[in-house]
Amino acid sequence: MPFAAGASTDIIARKLGVRLTPVLGQMIVVENRTGASGTIATHDVARSKPDGHTLILGTISTHILNPLTMKNIPYDPLKDLSHVHLLGTSTTSVTVHPTVARTLPELVKRVKAMPGKYAYGSTGQGGIIHLAGELFKLRAGGLDIVHVPYRGSGASLTDVVAGQIPIVMMALGTAMPYHRAGKLRALAAFSEKRSQVAMEIPTLAEFGIPAVAYSCVLLSGAAGTPKHIIDQLHQAVSKQMQDDAFQKDLLTAGFDPVPDSSPQRATQFIRDEFAQWGPIVKATGITAE
């Protein structure tokens, strides 16, 4: 686990580990090996013995954005990892303080009327939330909104609820409790279709803005792991993905389950994300902190 204990991905890893232990017939140990935005743990898995005993539950950061925005990454997620299953995707949202706008078109109109006067908060420089914000600005007509990077979602959430910053880009699952309580307003989601996490929130595409930005939870092992081992792991995970209780665990953590994933689909997801974000990172010059 490339992130700290208690994070949503860590919770999913532990719930999955408990479920896989009896299926695989051996104990699954979750080791939190943090640092360098997940690159340390990912590199350790990439150079581990390719026997299926060392796995990583990676994210959009470890598998896509770090290689695009950080220098001298010691692994290639397509060459150095074997992918087992895409468990779920988590969409980003455009969220505002309730006094700012009631709808996305209203927000766009206000921003265009006062270029440079609005700011949006993100969870940090070079992350999926930051890239989503820049993609929104680009696809909504070249909006002039100042980016304010925070250290994590907690700080940006506190400031937008307090009205210290008007707009935040944040995971839809994080925004929804505050949206439903009337403390924030989630205006749109960066997803191809409405998220099961919050079916009431429209997509950006519904407003004519083609912008998609997902995080993910994706199980991988070292490259060269024999196909029969990858298939065995995939079948074990697929069995859990059919369980309503585990799907609920994913939804509670803010992820739309992908029960019909496969090693091929997981690998293609990574290729597709590289194809989307590579040109945007290059065009904007975004780098990680």
C-alpha positions as CSV (number, residue, x, y, z in Angstrom):
1,M,0.0,0.0,0.0
2,P,1.8,3.2,-1.2
3,F,-0.2,5.5,1.1
4,A,-0.8,5.9,4.8
5,A,-3.0,3.8,6.9
6,G,-6.6,5.1,7.0
7,A,-6.6,6.5,3.5
8,S,-9.5,5.3,1.3
9,T,-7.2,3.1,-0.8
10,D,-5.7,1.6,2.4
11,I,-9.2,0.7,3.7
12,I,-10.1,-1.0,0.4
13,A,-6.8,-2.9,0.5
14,R,-7.5,-4.2,3.9
15,K,-11.0,-5.2,3.1
16,L,-9.9,-7.0,0.0
17,G,-7.0,-8.7,1.8
18,V,-9.4,-10.2,4.4
19,R,-11.6,-11.5,1.6
20,L,-8.8,-12.9,-0.5
21,T,-7.1,-14.8,2.4
22,P,-9.5,-17.7,2.5
23,V,-9.9,-17.8,-1.3
24,L,-6.1,-18.0,-1.9
25,G,-5.4,-20.1,1.2
26,Q,-2.8,-17.8,2.6
27,M,-2.6,-14.7,4.7
28,I,-2.6,-11.3,2.9
29,V,-0.5,-8.8,4.8
30,V,-1.0,-5.1,4.0
31,E,2.2,-3.1,4.3
32,N,2.1,0.7,4.2
33,R,5.2,1.7,2.4
34,T,4.8,5.5,1.9
35,G,6.9,8.2,0.4
36,A,7.6,10.1,-2.8
37,S,3.9,10.1,-3.8
38,G,3.8,6.3,-4.0
39,T,6.8,5.8,-6.2
40,I,8.8,4.0,-3.5
41,A,6.3,1.3,-3.0
42,T,5.6,1.0,-6.7
43,H,9.2,0.6,-7.5
44,D,9.6,-2.0,-4.8
45,V,6.8,-4.0,-6.4
46,A,8.2,-3.5,-9.9
47,R,11.6,-5.0,-8.9
48,S,10.1,-7.8,-6.6
49,K,10.2,-11.5,-7.6
50,P,7.5,-12.0,-10.2
51,D,5.7,-14.7,-8.4
52,G,2.4,-13.0,-7.4
53,H,3.3,-12.7,-3.8
54,T,4.1,-9.0,-3.8
55,L,1.3,-6.8,-5.1
56,I,0.4,-3.1,-5.1
57,L,-3.0,-1.5,-5.0
58,G,-2.0,1.5,-7.1
59,T,-3.8,4.7,-8.1
60,I,-3.8,7.2,-10.9
61,S,-0.8,8.9,-9.2
62,T,1.4,5.8,-9.0
63,H,0.5,4.4,-12.4
64,I,-0.1,7.5,-14.5
65,L,0.7,10.9,-13.1
66,N,3.9,10.3,-11.3
67,P,5.6,9.0,-14.5
68,L,4.2,12.0,-16.4
69,T,5.0,14.8,-13.9
70,M,8.0,13.6,-12.0
71,K,11.6,13.3,-13.2
72,N,13.6,10.1,-13.1
73,I,10.8,7.8,-12.1
74,P,12.5,4.4,-11.6
75,Y,9.7,2.3,-13.2
76,D,7.5,2.2,-16.2
77,P,4.0,1.0,-15.3
78,L,3.4,-0.6,-18.7
79,K,6.8,-2.4,-18.9
80,D,7.6,-3.1,-15.2
81,L,4.2,-4.1,-13.8
82,S,1.7,-6.8,-14.6
83,H,-1.9,-5.6,-14.0
84,V,-4.5,-7.8,-12.5
85,H,-7.8,-5.9,-12.0
86,L,-9.1,-2.4,-12.1
87,L,-11.3,-2.4,-9.0
88,G,-12.9,1.0,-9.2
89,T,-12.7,4.6,-10.4
90,S,-13.3,7.8,-8.5
91,T,-14.4,10.9,-10.4
92,T,-13.5,14.5,-9.6
93,S,-16.1,17.3,-9.2
94,V,-16.4,21.0,-9.7
95,T,-17.5,22.2,-6.2
96,V,-18.2,25.7,-5.0
97,H,-19.3,27.6,-1.9
98,P,-23.1,27.9,-2.1
99,T,-22.9,31.7,-2.5
100,V,-20.8,31.4,-5.7
101,A,-23.1,29.7,-8.2
102,R,-26.1,27.4,-8.3
103,T,-25.3,25.7,-11.6
104,L,-22.2,25.1,-13.8
105,P,-23.3,27.5,-16.6
106,E,-23.7,30.2,-13.9
107,L,-20.2,29.6,-12.6
108,V,-18.7,29.7,-16.1
109,K,-20.6,32.9,-16.9
110,R,-19.3,34.6,-13.7
111,V,-15.7,33.5,-14.3
112,K,-15.8,34.8,-17.9
113,A,-17.2,38.1,-16.7
114,M,-14.3,38.5,-14.2
115,P,-11.2,36.8,-15.6
116,G,-8.5,36.2,-13.0
117,K,-10.8,37.1,-10.0
118,Y,-11.7,33.6,-9.1
119,A,-9.5,30.8,-7.7
120,Y,-9.8,27.1,-7.3
121,G,-8.2,24.9,-4.7
122,S,-6.7,21.5,-5.4
123,T,-5.1,18.7,-3.3
124,G,-1.6,19.6,-4.5
125,Q,0.5,20.4,-7.5
126,G,0.6,17.8,-10.3
127,G,-2.1,15.6,-8.8
128,I,-5.3,14.4,-10.6
129,I,-7.3,17.1,-8.9
130,H,-5.0,19.8,-10.3
131,L,-5.0,18.3,-13.7
132,A,-8.8,18.1,-13.6
133,G,-9.0,21.8,-12.8
134,E,-6.7,22.7,-15.7
135,L,-8.7,20.5,-18.0
136,F,-11.9,22.2,-17.0
137,K,-10.4,25.6,-17.6
138,L,-9.3,24.5,-21.1
139,R,-12.4,22.7,-22.2
140,A,-14.9,25.3,-20.8
141,G,-13.5,27.9,-23.1
142,G,-10.1,29.0,-21.7
143,L,-11.3,30.1,-18.3
144,D,-8.9,32.4,-16.3
145,I,-9.0,30.8,-12.8
146,V,-6.1,30.9,-10.4
147,H,-4.9,27.6,-9.1
148,V,-4.2,27.3,-5.4
149,P,-2.5,24.1,-4.4
150,Y,-3.2,22.8,-0.9
151,R,-1.6,19.9,1.0
152,G,-4.4,17.4,0.7
153,S,-8.2,17.6,0.5
154,G,-8.7,18.5,4.2
155,A,-7.2,22.0,4.0
156,S,-9.0,22.9,0.7
157,L,-12.3,21.5,2.1
158,T,-12.0,23.6,5.2
159,D,-11.3,26.8,3.3
160,V,-14.1,26.3,0.7
161,V,-16.7,25.6,3.5
162,A,-15.5,28.7,5.3
163,G,-15.8,30.8,2.1
164,Q,-12.0,31.5,2.0
165,I,-11.8,30.2,-1.5
166,P,-14.8,30.1,-3.9
167,I,-14.1,26.9,-6.0
168,V,-12.5,23.5,-5.3
169,M,-11.8,20.5,-7.5
170,M,-12.2,17.5,-5.3
171,A,-13.2,13.9,-5.3
172,L,-17.0,13.6,-5.8
173,G,-17.3,11.3,-2.8
174,T,-15.5,13.8,-0.6
175,A,-17.8,16.6,-1.7
176,M,-21.1,14.9,-1.4
177,P,-21.7,14.9,2.4
178,Y,-21.2,18.7,2.4
179,H,-23.3,19.1,-0.8
180,R,-26.2,17.2,0.8
181,A,-25.8,19.2,4.0
182,G,-26.0,22.5,2.0
183,K,-22.5,23.6,3.0
184,L,-21.1,23.2,-0.5
185,R,-22.6,22.8,-4.0
186,A,-21.2,20.1,-6.3
187,L,-22.0,21.4,-9.8
188,A,-20.7,18.7,-12.1
189,A,-18.6,15.5,-12.2
190,F,-15.7,14.7,-14.5
191,S,-17.1,11.3,-15.7
192,E,-18.4,9.7,-18.8
193,K,-21.7,8.9,-17.1
194,R,-23.2,9.8,-13.8
195,S,-21.4,8.2,-10.8
196,Q,-23.1,5.7,-8.6
197,V,-21.6,7.6,-5.7
198,A,-24.0,10.5,-6.5
199,M,-26.4,9.9,-9.4
200,E,-28.0,13.4,-8.8
201,I,-24.8,15.2,-9.9
202,P,-24.6,15.8,-13.7
203,T,-21.5,15.2,-15.7
204,L,-19.5,18.0,-17.4
205,A,-20.5,16.4,-20.7
206,E,-24.1,17.2,-20.0
207,F,-23.2,20.9,-20.2
208,G,-21.2,20.4,-23.4
209,I,-17.8,20.3,-21.7
210,P,-15.9,17.1,-22.7
211,A,-13.7,16.6,-19.6
212,V,-13.1,13.3,-17.7
213,A,-10.8,12.9,-14.7
214,Y,-10.7,9.7,-12.7
215,S,-8.6,8.4,-9.8
216,C,-8.6,4.6,-9.5
217,V,-7.7,1.6,-7.4
218,L,-5.8,-1.0,-9.5
219,L,-4.1,-4.2,-8.4
220,S,-0.8,-5.0,-10.0
221,G,2.3,-7.2,-9.5
222,A,5.7,-7.3,-11.1
223,A,6.2,-7.7,-14.8
224,G,7.0,-11.2,-15.8
225,T,4.5,-12.8,-13.4
226,P,3.3,-16.0,-15.1
227,K,0.0,-15.7,-16.8
228,H,-1.6,-18.6,-14.8
229,I,-0.8,-16.7,-11.5
230,I,-2.2,-13.4,-12.9
231,D,-5.3,-15.3,-14.0
232,Q,-5.6,-17.0,-10.5
233,L,-5.4,-13.6,-8.8
234,H,-7.8,-12.0,-11.2
235,Q,-10.4,-14.8,-10.7
236,A,-10.0,-14.4,-6.9
237,V,-10.6,-10.6,-7.1
238,S,-13.4,-11.0,-9.6
239,K,-15.2,-13.3,-7.2
240,Q,-15.1,-10.5,-4.5
241,M,-16.2,-7.9,-7.0
242,Q,-19.5,-9.7,-7.6
243,D,-20.3,-9.4,-3.9
244,D,-22.8,-6.6,-3.1
245,A,-21.1,-5.9,0.3
246,F,-17.7,-5.3,-1.3
247,Q,-19.2,-3.1,-4.0
248,K,-20.8,-1.1,-1.2
249,D,-17.4,-0.8,0.5
250,L,-16.0,0.7,-2.8
251,L,-18.9,3.1,-3.1
252,T,-18.6,4.2,0.5
253,A,-14.9,5.0,-0.2
254,G,-16.0,7.1,-3.3
255,F,-15.2,4.6,-6.0
256,D,-17.5,3.3,-8.7
257,P,-16.9,-0.5,-8.8
258,V,-15.7,-2.1,-12.1
259,P,-16.8,-5.7,-11.6
260,D,-16.2,-6.8,-15.2
261,S,-12.5,-5.8,-15.3
262,S,-9.7,-8.0,-16.5
263,P,-5.9,-7.9,-16.8
264,Q,-6.4,-6.7,-20.4
265,R,-8.9,-4.0,-19.4
266,A,-6.7,-2.8,-16.5
267,T,-3.7,-2.5,-18.8
268,Q,-5.8,-0.7,-21.4
269,F,-7.1,1.7,-18.8
270,I,-3.5,2.8,-18.1
271,R,-2.8,3.2,-21.8
272,D,-5.9,5.3,-22.2
273,E,-5.0,7.5,-19.2
274,F,-1.5,8.1,-20.6
275,A,-3.0,9.1,-23.9
276,Q,-5.3,11.6,-22.3
277,W,-3.0,13.2,-19.7
278,G,0.3,13.1,-21.6
279,P,-0.5,15.9,-24.0
280,I,-2.2,18.0,-21.3
281,V,0.9,17.7,-19.0
282,K,3.1,18.6,-21.9
283,A,1.0,21.6,-23.0
284,T,0.6,23.0,-19.5
285,G,4.1,22.2,-18.2
286,I,2.7,20.9,-15.0
287,T,5.2,19.1,-12.7
288,A,4.7,17.4,-9.4
289,E,5.9,19.1,-6.2
